[in-house]
Amino acid sequence: MLHNYVVLRPVKMRTSPSTKKQNVVAILYQNQTTRLVQRKGKWIKVEFFNYLKGVHEIGRASCRERV
């Protein structure tokens, strides 16, 4: 089941479950909407709209940076 969420504070979206800087693909900002795809351990995978590229993307965030 997929759930939609609204971002409450800036969140770094990553390509993989790692906190390395080179993995950051986008930053989500307050009031952006996302769709939870998967929750695994301390990481979540969400679908979001990348306004700079004009496409939907999938990214991961640490649960400490909840969206």
Residue pairs with C-beta under 8 A, 6 or more apart in sequence:
2 35
2 36
2 37
3 35
3 36
4 33
4 34
4 35
4 36
5 33
5 34
5 35
5 36
5 46
5 67
6 31
6 32
6 33
6 34
7 28
7 29
7 30
7 31
7 32
7 33
7 34
7 67
8 30
8 66
8 67
9 30
10 27
10 28
10 29
10 30
11 27
11 28
11 61
11 65
11 66
11 67
12 24
12 26
12 27
12 61
12 65
13 24
13 25
13 26
13 27
13 28
13 46
13 48
13 57
13 59
13 60
13 61
14 23
14 24
14 25
14 59
14 60
14 61
15 23
15 25
15 59
15 60
16 23
16 60
17 40
17 41
17 42
17 43
17 60
17 62
19 62
25 50
25 57
25 59
26 48
26 50
26 52
26 57
26 59
28 34
28 48
28 67
32 48
32 49
33 48
33 49
34 46
34 47
34 48
34 67
35 46
35 47
35 48
36 44
36 45
36 46
37 45
37 46
37 47
37 58
38 44
38 45
39 45
39 63
42 62
42 63
42 64
43 60
43 61
43 62
43 63
44 60
44 61
44 63
44 66
44 67
45 58
45 59
45 60
46 58
46 59
46 60
46 61
46 67
47 56
47 57
47 58
48 56
48 57
48 59
49 55
49 56
49 57
50 56
50 57
61 67
